[in-house]
Amino acid sequence: MKSIKELEEKYDFELEKVVVKINTNKAKLVLLQFPDGLKPYATTIVDFLESKTKADFLIWMGSCFGACDTPVLGKELDNKIDLVIQFGHSEMMPCY
């Protein structure tokens, strides 16, 4: 497992922005969504976010093919999740 410092040398997860968003929204339960290539780092990111917030986290292990691929959880869980944060491999490409 890599440390958060090692991850941030390779990827720009913008974790400080994520921390601010979670704390600003006073989120208690946050669902994190990662593409397959980033899922191995999910628990390292959760450990970091838990140290900076009071939130609990769920990791979505289903598909994640972009911003339009939002998790479908069901009514009971949908009502408990305060915030969904989706991580991606890169910025969106401009459309020509």
Phi, psi and omega in degrees: 000136179273154175280164179297327179296316178297320179295317183290342174287333182260324185234150174255087181282349183054046186295329177295323175295322179296316178300314180299316181297316180297312182291321179297320180276357182051040182292134178259327179229121185238131176261126179253133181239128182233146169290162185307321182293340180256351182301326178299341182262000187301316183290329175295319179292319177299316179303317179296312182295324177296328180285343184250351183224176175256011185278158168258154187231144170242144177251122178283121182259002177281195183292158175205090184254018178136183187298334181274357182261073182270147182295143173250113190252335186104152187304317185297315181281323178306323182286345182262338183278126182271334187204138173245129178239123181251126176261149179225170181284326184203170178291161177292144178277145178292147178268135179245000000 
